[in-house]
Amino acid sequence: MRRVGAAILWLWIAVPGVACSQEVTLEARDGALSISGRILGYDGTFYRLETEFGEVSVDGTRVTCTGAACPDIDAFVPELRISGSAAVGDILLPVLLETFAVRRGLSLTRVDSADDTTFEIREEADGAILSRVTLTLSTSDEGFADLIADEADLIVSRREITTDEALFARQAGRGDLTNAGRSRILALDAIVPAVAVGNRVGTISIDALRAVVSGEIVDWTDLGGDPGSIRLHVTDPGSGLLQAFLRLAMQRGEVALPGGTVVHEDDATLAMAVAEDPAALGLAAFSRLGNVQPLIVAGQCGKRVEADFLTLKSEDYPLTAPIFLYAPMRRLSGLARDFVEYVTSPAAQPVIRRAGFVDQFPEAIPLEAQGRRLAYAISSAGEQVSLQDLQRLVEAMDGKVRLSLSFRFEGGSTELDAQSRANVELLAEALERGVFDDRSLTFAGFSDGAGDALTNLSLSRDRAGVVRDAVRAAIDDLDRDLVSLETAAFGEAMPMACDRTDWGARVNRRVEVWLD
């Protein structure tokens, strides 16, 4: 084999085991070099080959392909394979594909089979197929397995990738799927404790919910209800919703569920079963509550939070569960890249909301609508928070509205969490489109109450600066004469939850955005 030229070769992570049955040879048009290997894919421009050098991508416009497995360039139709959660994908992806096609003046044809669903995106005028999108949907677990095995180009997941899955992905040459550039947030959902209508229990604490799931609480009297055994209802752990709950509420990857737990295949089935079972306590999806009665979630310090669109968007609701879209470290076809950009754009947000999920479009919350928040802040203020601190806070908020975007951090770091990274992109895009021209945005930092008040004030100022700088960095060209990005810091002056719990302290360590 001749020397491989860097001008047309993009070398990635090694993948062992070249198979000869699909071997092709790519040769530069000037004959200067050639490379052989098993063809893994072709996106209309680039070939992907498994070679003795590892997995490589080669610009197809600069080479010729020889071998029985070479694609027919003239008849080639780019394909996009999407795997993952059926609970999300079956509902959300078809409507997003349809609106994506309509916005581009294209038509969409659906073909169902026993194993999957294929959508053909066609030219409206002559019916020519531009792309095929195949949905093979089951669970989040299966989605990651398909991505690692190179049987999917994108996956939809109700949870973040696990440490083991990330390791397997790197070993298989799929890149670092924990990298921020490998995932996006498609929509928001939440885990909502739910009961049948008529159940006397209306509120449950995070601690009590953990105790029910782990089998420590088994009778309704321990929750303030009528005597009787609690029957826990959950969805298939592989679907991702229960896994998200374990991560958010219990800080663990798995738990032994109590005897008699009812496991359902999907969210709708769970909601119907809970609605008909007076003894049921279900971990339901916000997007598919049906006729159940959702419970209000309470913290140790008495803070009560209902699951609604605003509390999910702002992450004030402690069991908010983002829905992720993961991609491996390789090229997608042009139309596939356009689709990924569309589903996370402002244009797709109304579609996501109509499908029953929580969109990410920023909403304005006026000061008048934040009375409960302020009341809790005053009643929960620590000894180091003075009346002057609270007065400064209210004065700073006066005349401003709070955007529903909030920014929070990974534990023990200044690294933004997954939803916050998505919020940076959303806010940056809104600024680029001129949504906030001639306005002033204040990034207001807050802390938990652990430690010295002055130190916490400094930490909250630093966090506000981190978010502001991240938003600035995400904007190609910000005209500072048109929009002002300011920071403010209030330390522990307005807690949203109880510091005595891990999730409460995390909720309090946040940066809000106030619009003048």
NUNU-109076 format. One record per atom (N, C-alpha, C): x, y negated, z negated; residue in one letter. Coordinates in steps of 0.2 Angstrom, whole numbers, plus 5000, padded with zeros to 4 digits. Layout:
N
XYZA
...
REM end
This chain:
516
500450065000M
500050005000M
500449945000M
500249895004R
500649835004R
500549784998R
500949734998R
500849684992R
500149654992R
499849644987V
499249614986V
499249544986V
498949504990G
499049424990G
498549394985G
498749354981A
498349324975A
497849274978A
497949254985A
497449204988A
496849234989A
496749304990I
496049324991I
495949384986I
496349394981L
496149444976L
496049414969L
495549434966W
495349414959W
495449474955W
495949484951L
496049544947L
495749544940L
495349594938W
495049594931W
495349654927W
494949674922I
495149724918I
495149794921I
495649834919A
495749894922A
495249944920A
494949984925V
494450034925V
494750094927V
494850154924P
495250214926P
494750254930P
495050294934G
494650354938G
494350334944G
494850314949V
494550304956V
494350364959V
493750354962A
493450414965A
493450404973A
493650464976C
493750454984C
493150454988C
492650484985S
492050494989S
491750424992S
491850364989Q
491650304991Q
492250254993Q
492750284994E
493350244995E
493350205002E
493550145001V
493550095007V
494250065007V
494450035013T
495049995013T
494849925016T
495049875012L
494949805014L
495649785017L
495649755023E
496249735026E
496149655028E
496649615027A
496649545029A
496549545036A
496249495038R
496149485046R
496749475049R
497249445046D
497949435049D
498349495049D
498149545045G
498549615045G
499049605039G
499049555035A
499649545031A
499649585025A
499049615023L
498949655017L
498349695017L
498349755013S
497749795013S
497649825006S
497049845004I
496949874997I
496449924998I
496449974995S
495950034995S
495750044988S
495150074988G
494850094981G
494050114982G
493750124977R
493050144977R
492650084976R
492150074981I
491750014981I
491250014976I
491249964972L
490749954966L
490149914968L
490249864972G
489749824974G
489949774979G
489449734982Y
489549684987Y
488949634986Y
489149574985D
488649524984D
488449474990D
488649494996G
488549455002G
489149415003G
489649404998T
490249365000T
490849404997T
490849434991F
491349464988F
491249544987F
491749584989Y
491749654987Y
492049664980Y
491849714977R
492049734970R
492349804971R
492949814970L
493249884971L
493649904964L
493549974963E
493950004958E
494550034961E
495150014959T
495750024962T
496250054957T
496850074959E
497450094955E
497650034951E
497449964953F
497649904949F
497149894944F
496549924944G
495949904940G
495449884944G
494949854941E
494349824945E
494549754948E
494449744955V
494649684958V
494049664962V
494049594963S
493549564968S
493949534973S
493649544979V
494049514985V
493549474990V
493749424992D
493349374996D
493249415003D
492649435004G
492449465010G
492449425017G
492549365016T
492549325022T
493249325025T
493749355021R
494449355024R
494749425025R
494249475025V
494549545026V
494049575030V
494249635033T
493749685036T
493749745032T
493149775032C
493049835028C
493049895032C
493449955031T
493350015034T
493250075030T
492850115032G
492650175027G
491950185028G
491650245026A
490950265027A
490550225022A
490850205016A
490450165011A
490450095012A
490750065017C
490649995019C
489949975020C
489749915017P
489049895018P
488949875025P
488349875028D
488149845034D
488049775033D
488549735035I
488549665034I
487949625037I
487749645043D
487149615046D
486549635043D
486449695040A
485849715037A
485849705029A
486349675026F
486449675019F
485949635016F
485649655010V
485149615006V
485449614999V
485649564996P
485949554989P
485349584984P
485649624979E
485149654974E
485349624967E
484849614963L
484949594956L
484649644952L
485049684948R
484749734943R
484649704936R
484049704933I
483949674927I
483749734922I
484049744917S
483849794912S
483749764905S
483549804900G
483449774893G
482749784891G
482549744887S
481949744883S
481249744887S
480849794887A
480249794891A
479749744887A
479749744880A
479349694877A
479349624879A
479949604881V
480049534884V
479949534892V
480349584895G
480449574902G
479849594906G
479449644903D
478749654907D
478349594907D
478349554902I
477849494902I
478249434905I
478849424904L
479149354906L
479449354912L
479849414914L
480249404920L
479749404927L
479249434927P
478849434933P
478549364935P
478349324929V
478149254931V
478649214932V
479249224929L
479849174931L
480049194938L
480049254940L
480249264947L
479749234952L
479149234950E
478649214955E
478649134955E
478749104950T
478849024950T
479549004953T
480049044952F
480649034955F
480549034963F
480249084965A
480149094973A
479749034975A
479149024972V
478748964974V
479148904975V
479548884970R
479848824970R
480348814976R
480648874978R
481048874984R
480748884990R
480048884990G
479648894996G
479748964999G
479849014995L
479849084997L
479249124994L
479249184997S
478649234994S
478949284990S
478549324986L
478749374982L
478249434983L
478549494984T
478249554985T
478449604979T
477949634976R
478049674970R
477949754972R
478449794971V
478349864972V
478549904966V
478049934963D
478049974957D
478250054959D
478650084955S
478850154955S
478750184948S
478950244948A
478850274941A
479450254936A
479950234939D
480550214935D
480650144934D
480450104939D
480650034939D
480149994943D
480249924943T
479849884947T
480349844951T
480249834958T
480649794962T
480249744965T
480549684965F
480249624968F
480749604974F
480349594980E
480749574986E
480649494987E
481149464987I
481049384989I
481149374996I
480649344999R
480649345007R
480549275009R
480849265015E
480649195019E
479949195020E
479649135019E
478949135020E
478749135027E
479149105032A
479049105039A
479049165042A
479549205042D
479649265046D
479649335041D
479649325035G
479549385031G
480249415029G
480849385032A
481449415031A
481649425023A
481949485021I
482049495014I
482749455013I
482749415008L
483349375006L
483649415000L
483249444995S
483549474990S
483049524987S
483349574983R
482949624979R
483049614972R
482549614968V
482649614961V
482349674958V
482749714954T
482449774951T
482449774944T
481849784941L
481849784934L
481749854931L
482249874927T
482249934924T
482249924916T
481649924913L
481549894907L
481349944902L
481649944896S
481549994891S
481649964884S
482249964882T
482449934875T
483049894876T
483249854871S
483849814871S
484449854870S
484349914867D
484949964866D
485149984873D
484550014877E
484650034884E
484949984888E
484749924887G
485049864892G
485749864891G
486049854885F
486749854884F
487149914887F
486849974886A
487150034889A
487150024896A
486650004899D
486649994907D
487149944909D
487249894905L
487749834907L
488449864906L
488549904901I
489249934900I
489349984906I
488850024908A
488950074913A
488950044920A
488849974921D
488849944927D
488249964931D
487649974927E
487049994931E
486549934930E
486749874928A
486349814927A
486849754928A
486549704931D
486849644932D
486749594927D
486149594924L
485849554919L
485549604914L
485549584908I
485049614903I
484649564899I
484049584897V
483649544892V
483649574886V
483849544880S
483949574874S
483649534868S
483249564863R
482949534858R
483449524852R
484049544853R
484649534848R
485249514851R
485749494847E
486449484850E
486749554850E
487349554854I
487749614855I
488049634849I
488149704848T
488449724842T
489249724843T
489549734837T
490349744838T
490549804842T
490149854841D
490349914845D
490249904852D
489649884854E
489449874861E
489949824864E
490149774861A
490649724863A
491349754865A
491549804860L
492149844861L
492049884867L
491549924868F
491449964874F
491449924880F
491149874880A
491049824886A
491749804888A
492149784884R
492849764885R
493249824888R
493149884885Q
493549944887Q
493349964894Q
492649944896A
492449964903A
492549914908A
492849854906G
493049804911G
492449754912G
491949754907R
491449704908R
491549634905R
492149624902G
492349564899G
492149554892G
492249504889D
492049484882D
491349464882D
490949504880L
490249484880L
490049444874L
490449434869T
490349394864T
490549324866T
490849314871N
491049244873N
490449204875N
490449144873A
489849094874A
489549094881A
490049104886G
489849094893G
489549164896G
489549214892R
489249274894R
488449284892R
488249244888S
487549244886S
487149174886S
486549184888R
486149124887R
485449134883R
485149084881I
484549104877I
483949084882I
483549144883L
483049134888L
482449104885L
482249124879A
481649094875A
481749114868A
481249094864L
481249104857L
480649144855L
480749184850D
480249224847D
480449224840D
480049264836A
480149274829A
479849334826A
480149354820I
479849414816I
479349384811I
478749404812V
478249374807V
477949424803V
477949424796P
477649474792P
476849464793P
476449514794A
475749504796A
475349564793A
474749544791V
474249594788V
473649584792V
473149634790A
472449634793A
472049574790A
471649544794V
471249484791V
470849514785V
470849474780G
470449494774G
470949514768G
471549524770N
472049544765N
472149484760N
472149494754R
472149434749R
472849404749R
473349444751V
474049414751V
474149364757V
474349304756G
474449254761G
475149224762G
475549244757T
476249224757T
476749284754T
477249284757I
477749334755I
478449304755I
478849314750S
479549294750S
480049334754S
480549304756I
481049344760I
481349404755I
481449394749D
481649444744D
481149504744D
480449484743A
479949534743A
479949574750A
480049534755L
479949574762L
480549624763L
481149604760R
481749644760R
481549704756R
481249694750A
481149754746A
480649804749A
480149774753V
479649814756V
479949864761V
480449834765V
480749864771V
481249914768V
481549904762S
482049954759S
481650004755S
481049994754G
480650044750G
480650034742G
480849974740E
480949954733E
480249934731E
479849904735I
479149884734I
478649924738I
478249954735V
477750004738V
477049994737V
476849944733D
476149934731D
475949864732D
475349854734W
475149784736W
475149744729W
475049774723T
474949734717T
475649694716T
476149714718D
476849684718D
476849624722D
476449614727L
476449554731L
475849514730L
475449524724G
474849484722G
474249514726G
474249574729G
473649594732G
473249644728G
472749684731D
472349734727D
472749794727D
472649834722P
473049894721P
472949944727P
473549974729G
473550024735G
474250024738G
474450074741S
475050084744S
475150034750S
475750014751I
475949974757I
476150014763I
475850014769R
476050054774R
476450004779R
477050014780L
477449974784L
477449994791L
477349944796H
477249954803H
477849914806H
478249944810V
478849914814V
478749944821V
479149904825T
479249924832T
479849974833T
479950004838D
480550054839D
481150014838D
481550034834P
482150004832P
482649984838P
482550024843G
482950004849G
482749944853G
482149924852S
481849864855S
482149804854S
482449804848G
482849744846G
482549704840G
481849704840L
481549664835L
481749684828L
481649744826L
481849764819L
482649754818L
483049764823Q
483749754822Q
483849674821Q
483449634824A
483549564823A
483349544816A
482849574813F
482549564806F
483149584801F
483449644803L
483949674798L
484549624798L
484749594804R
485249554804R
485149484800R
484549454801L
484349394799L
484149394791L
483749444789A
483549444782A
483949494778A
484249544781M
484649594776M
485349594777M
485649554782Q
486349554784Q
486649624784Q
486249674788R
486549734789R
486249764796R
486549814798G
486349834805G
485849894805G
485749924799E
485249974799E
485049984791E
484450014791V
484150034784V
483750094784V
483750134779A
483250184779A
482550164777A
482150174782L
481450144781L
481050194776L
480550164772P
480250204767P
479750254771P
479650314767G
479250364770G
478550334772G
478250364777G
477550334779G
477650274784G
478250254785T
478250194790T
478050214797T
477550174800V
477350184806V
477750144812V
478050184816V
478450154822V
478050154828V
478050094831H
477650084837H
478150064843H
477850084849E
478250074855E
478350004857E
477849964856D
477849894858D
477449844853D
477549784854D
477249734850D
476549734850D
476249734856A
475449734856A
475149794852A
475449854853T
475149914849T
475249904842T
475849874840L
475949864832L
475349814830L
475249754834A
474749704832A
474049734831A
473849774836M
473249804836M
473149854830M
473649894828A
473649944823A
473649904816A
474049854815V
474049814809V
473349784808V
473049754813A
472349724813A
471849774810A
471949834812E
471449884810E
471549924803E
472149904800D
472349944794D
472449904788D
471949904784P
471949864778P
472549874773P
472949924774A
473549934770A
474149914773A
474149894779A
474649884784A
475049814782A
475749814782L
476149754782L
476549764788L
476549724794G
476849734800G
477449684801G
477949704804L
478449654806L
478349644813L
477849594814A
477649574821A
478049524825A
477949524831A
478249474835A
477749414836A
478049354835F
477649294835F
477349284842F
477649314847S
477349304854S
476749354855S
476649404851R
476149454852R
475749464845R
475549414842L
475249424835L
474549444836L
474149434841G
473449464842G
473049444837G
472649484834N
472149474829N
472349484822N
473049484821V
473249494814V
473349424810V
473349434804Q
473449374799Q
474149364798Q
474549314800P
475249304799P
475349274791P
475849304788L
475949274781L
476449224782L
476349174777I
476849114776I
477449144772I
478049124775V
478649144772V
478949094766V
479049124760A
479249074755A
479949094753A
480349044751G
481049054748G
481049054740G
481549064737Q
481649074730Q
481449004727Q
481548954730C
481448884727C
480748854728C
480348904731G
479648874732G
479448844739G
480048844743K
479948814750K
479548864754K
478948844757R
478548884761R
478548864769R
478648914773V
478748894780V
478248944784V
477848914789E
477448944793E
477748954800E
477649004803A
477949014810A
477448984815A
477748934818D
477448894823D
477948874829D
477748844834F
478148824839F
478748774837F
478548724833L
479048674830L
479548704825L
479348754821T
479748774816T
480248834819T
480048864825L
480448904828L
480948864832L
480748814836K
481248774840K
481748744835K
481548724830S
482048684825S
482448734821S
482248804821E
482548854817E
482448844810E
481948804808D
481748794801D
481348854799D
481048894803Y
480848964801Y
481349014801Y
481449044795P
482049084794P
482149144798P
481549174801L
481649234805L
481549224812L
481749164815T
481749144822T
482249194825T
482049224831A
482449274835A
482449254842A
483049224844P
483149204851P
483149264855P
482949254862I
482949314867I
483549294871I
483949344872F
484649324875F
484549354883F
484949324887L
485049344894L
485849354894L
486049414895Y
486849434895Y
487049454902Y
487649434904A
487949444911A
488649464910A
488849514914P
489549534913P
490049484916P
490649494916M
491149444918M
491349464926M
490849454930R
490949464937R
490449424941R
490549414947R
490049374951R
489449404952R
488849364952L
488249384955L
488149354962L
487649374965S
487449344972S
487249274971S
487249234976G
487049164976G
486349154973G
485949194976L
485249184974L
485149204966L
485549254964A
485449284957A
485749224953A
486249194955R
486549134950R
486049084950R
485649064956D
485149014956D
484649034951D
484449094951F
483849124946F
484049114939F
484649124937V
484949124930V
484849044928V
485149004933E
485048934931E
484348904931E
483948934935Y
483248914934Y
482848934928Y
482948994925V
482649024919V
482848984913V
483448954913T
483648914907T
483548834908T
483248814914S
483148744915S
482548714913S
482448654912P
481848624910P
481248644914P
481348654920A
480748674925A
480448744923A
480848784920A
480548854918A
480248854911A
480348794907Q
480048794900Q
479348804899Q
478948764903P
478248774903P
477948844905P
478348874909V
478148944911V
478248994906V
478848984902I
478949024896I
478449014891I
478248954890R
477748944885R
477048974886R
476848964893R
476248994895R
476249074894R
476849104895A
476849174894A
476849204887A
476749154882G
476749164875G
477349164871G
477949144874F
478549134870F
478649064869F
479149054864V
479248984862V
479848954867V
479648904871D
480148874875D
480648834871D
481148804875Q
481648764871Q
481648694873Q
481148664877F
481148594878F
481048554872F
481448504871P
481448464865P
480748424864P
480548434858E
479948394857E
480048344851E
479648284851A
479748234846A
479348244840A
479648234834I
479248244828I
479248174825I
478748134824P
478748074821P
478848074814P
479048024811L
479148024803L
478548044800L
477948014802E
477348034799E
477148104798E
477448144803A
477248214803A
477748254799A
478248224795Q
478748254791Q
478648244784Q
478048234782G
477848214775G
478048274770G
477848334772R
478048394768R
478748404767R
479148394773R
479848404773R
480148354768R
479948284768L
480148234763L
479948254756L
479348274755A
479148294748A
479548344745A
479748394749Y
480148454747Y
480848424745Y
481148384750A
481748354749A
481848314742A
481248274740I
481248244734I
481248284728I
480748334729S
480648384723S
481248424722S
481648444727S
482248494727S
482848454726S
482948394726A
483548364726A
483948374720A
484548394721G
485048414715G
485248354711G
485548364705E
485748314700E
486248264704E
486548284709Q
487048234712Q
486748194717Q
486148204719V
485748164724V
485348114720V
485548044721S
485247994718S
484647964722S
484347924718L
483747884721L
484047844727L
484547814727Q
484847774732Q
485047824738Q
485247884737D
485347934743D
484747944746D
484147954743L
483547974746L
483247904749L
483347854746Q
483147784750Q
483547774756Q
484147784756R
484547784762R
484347824767R
484147894765L
483947934770L
483247914774L
482747894769V
482147874772V
482247814776V
482647764774E
482747704778E
483047724785E
483547764785A
483847784791A
483347824796A
482847864793M
482347894797M
481847844800M
481747794797D
481147744798D
481247724805D
480747724809G
480747704816G
481047754821G
481147814819K
481447864823K
481047924823K
481047964828V
480748024829V
481348084829V
481148134826R
481548194826R
481448234832R
481948254835L
481948304841L
481848374838L
481548414841S
481448484838S
482148524839S
482648504842L
483248534843L
483648524836L
483848584833S
484348574827S
484948624829S
485448604825F
486148634827F
486348664820F
486548734820R
486748764815R
487448804817R
487748834811F
488448854812F
488448934810F
488948964813E
489049034811E
489349034804E
489249084800G
489449084793G
490149064792G
490249014788G
490949004786G
491348964791G
491048934796S
491448904801S
491148844804S
491448804809T
491148754812T
490948774819T
490948834821E
490748864827E
489948864827E
489648834832L
488948834833L
488648904834L
488048924832D
487748984833D
487448984840D
487249044842A
487049054849A
486449004851A
485948994846Q
485448954848Q
485648884849Q
486148864844S
486348794844S
486748784851S
487148834853R
487548824859R
487048814865R
486548844865A
486048834870A
485748764870A
485648744863N
485348674862N
485848624865N
486448634864V
486948584867V
486848574874V
486748634878E
486648634885E
486048594887E
485448614883L
484848574885L
484848504884L
485148484878L
485248414877L
485648374882L
486248404884A
486648374889A
486348374895A
485948424897E
485648414904E
485048364904E
484748354898A
484248304897A
484548234898A
485148224895L
485548164895L
485748144902L
485948204906E
486248194913E
485648174917E
485048194916R
484448174920R
484148104918R
484448074913G
484248004911G
483648004907G
483448064904V
482848064899V
482948014894V
483548004891F
483547964885F
483947894887F
483947874893D
484247814895D
483947754891D
484347704889D
484247654885D
483947664878D
484147724876R
483947744869R
484547764865R
484447774859S
485047784854S
484847854851S
485347904851L
485247964848L
485747974842L
485447994836T
485847994830T
485948074828T
486548094828F
486648164825F
486748164818F
486248184814A
486248174807A
486448244804A
486948244800G
487248304797G
487048314790G
486848374788F
486648394781F
487048454779F
487048464772S
487448514770S
487048554765S
487348614762D
486948644756D
487248614750D
486948634744G
487148604738G
487648624734G
488048674737A
488648704734A
489248664733A
489548654728G
490148614727G
489948534726G
490448494727D
490448424725D
490048384730D
489648334728A
489248304733A
489648264738A
490148234736L
490548194740L
490948234746L
491148294743T
491448344748T
490848364753T
490248374751N
489748394755N
489548344760N
489548284758L
489448224762L
489948224768L
490548234766S
491148234771S
491048294776S
490848354773L
490748414778L
490148394783L
489648364780S
489048354785S
489248304790S
489648254788R
489848204793R
490348244799R
490748284796D
491148324801D
490748364806D
490148394803R
489748444807R
489348394812R
489148334810A
488848294815A
489248274821A
489948264819G
490348244824G
490548304829G
490548364826V
490648424830V
490148434836V
489448424834V
488948424838V
488948374843V
489048314841R
489048254846R
489648264851R
490148284849D
490748294853D
490548354858D
490248404856A
490048464860A
489548444866A
489148404864V
488648374869V
489048334874V
489448284872R
489848244876R
490248284881R
490548344878A
490948384882A
490548424888A
489948434886A
489548464891A
489248424897A
489348354896I
489148314901I
489648294906I
489548294912D
490148284917D
490248204917D
489748164917D
489848094917D
489348054913D
489448034907L
488948004902L
489147924903L
488647894905D
488647814905D
488447794898D
488947774894R
488847754887R
488547684887R
488447654892D
488047584892D
487347604892D
487147664895L
486447684895L
486147714889L
486547754886V
486347794880V
486947794875V
486747794869S
487147784863S
487147854859S
487647884857L
487647944853L
488047924847L
487647924841E
487947904835E
487947964830E
488247954825T
488248004819T
488047974813T
487748014808A
487547994802A
487648054797A
487748044791A
487848104786A
487548094780A
487148144777F
486748134771F
486848194766F
487448234768G
487548284763G
487048334761G
486948334755E
486448384752E
485748344750E
485648294753A
485048244752A
484348274754A
484348324759M
483748344761M
483748424762M
483748464757P
483748534758P
483048554762P
483148604766M
482548634769M
482348704766M
482848734762A
482748794759A
483148804753A
483048854750C
483448864743C
484148894744C
484648854741D
485348874742D
485448934738D
485048964734R
485249024731R
485149084735R
484949084741T
484949134746T
485449114752T
485749164755D
486149154760D
485849124766D
485249144768W
484949114774W
484649044772W
484549024766G
484348964763G
484948914764G
485448934762A
486048894762A
486248874770A
486148934774R
486348924781R
485848874784R
485148874782V
484648834785V
484848754783V
485148744777N
485248684775N
485848654778N
486348694780R
486948674784R
486748664791R
486548604793R
486248584799R
486448514802R
486348504808V
486348444811V
485648434815V
485348374814E
484748364817E
484848304822E
484448294827V
484448234831V
483848194831V
484048134829W
483448084828W
483548034834W
482948014837L
482947974843L
482647904841L
482947854843D
482747784841D
482147764845D
REM end
